Amino acid sequence: MKKLVALLSPFFILYIIYFDLKVGTLPIAESAAKTQEDVITQTASTPSKLIKIQPGDTVLSIIETINPNYRISSIDTLINDFEALNPNVKADLLQIGKTYYFPLYTN
């Protein structure tokens, strides 16, 4: 049994290295800046911006990016506004590559 494991171990390790080099296990880091569409709409008296989700994006991080001067008072308010702009979408279940409306706030 030990001989079998000793014989198969190098092949298994070589396969793992081959798989990592050809397919990879981590997402490729894109050097390009996040592509955010500059589409601004007015919906239900809440101005919003249509943004395509990139890896690592969250509702909070995007809202902080598009509203740099807005002081967040309540995360629940942000989530409720996001979910009101995007019916049938939960704030914690964003999908990479899809576009969603994010609220724009003024001071």
N, C-alpha and C positions, 0 to 999 in steps of 0.2 A: 504494500500500500504506500509506503514511504517513497519507493522508487517511482511509482506512478505519479504521485504528487510532485516529486522533484523533476520528473520529465515534463509534466504539463504546466508547471508554474512559469517557466520562461516563455512558453507560447502564449499563455494568458497575459503576461506582462507586456509582451510585444503587441498583442492585439489591443490592449488598453492604450498603449502609446500611439499605435496606428489610428485608432478611433479618435483620440484627442486631437491629433494633428489634422486628420481629414475632416471630421465633423465638428469637433469641439464640444465642450461642455458648458462654456460660459458665453453669454451674448457678446457679440462684437461691439466694442466701444466705437461709437460714431464720433468722428472729430468735428463734423458739421454742427453748427448751432441748431438748437431745437427749431423745427419749422412750425410756426404758429401762424395760422391763417388770420389775417387782419380783417375778419368779417365781424362787424358790430351790428347788432340788431336791437330793436326795442320790442320786448315781449312782456306783456302784463305789467307795464310801467316799471320794469326792471331792465335797464340796459345790460346787454350781454355780449360776449365775444365767443365765436366758434373756434375751438382749439382742438388740434389732433393730439392724441395722447401718445407720449413717448415712454420708453422704459424708465421706471423710477418716478414718474409723475404721480402726484396725489392731488386731491381736490384742494387741500390747503396750500400746497406748494405752488400750484398754478394760480390760485387766487392771490397769493402774496406776490407773484411775479407780475401779474397784469394790473395789480392795484398797489404799487409800491408806497404810496403815501397814505394808504388807508390803515387805520389802527383797528385791528380785529378786537371786537368786544366780546363776541360769543361764537364759538365754533359751531354750536347748534344752529345759529342763524345762518351761517355760511352753508351748512349742509342742507338746511331746509330750502334756502334760495336755489341752490344747485339742483336739488331734486324737483323743485317747482318748475325750473326751466327745462328739465329733462325728465318727462314723465316715464314711469316704468324703469327708471335707472336708479340704483342705489349708489350712494357716494363712495362706498368702500368696495365696489365691484367694477371699477373702471377697466376697460379692455384696451390694450395697446393697439394703436393703429386706428381706433375709432375716433370720431369727432363728437364733442359735446359742447353745450353752451355753458359758459361760466359767467357769473354775475360781475358787472363792473360797478364799483362803488365810488361815490364822491364824498369828500369830507364834509 
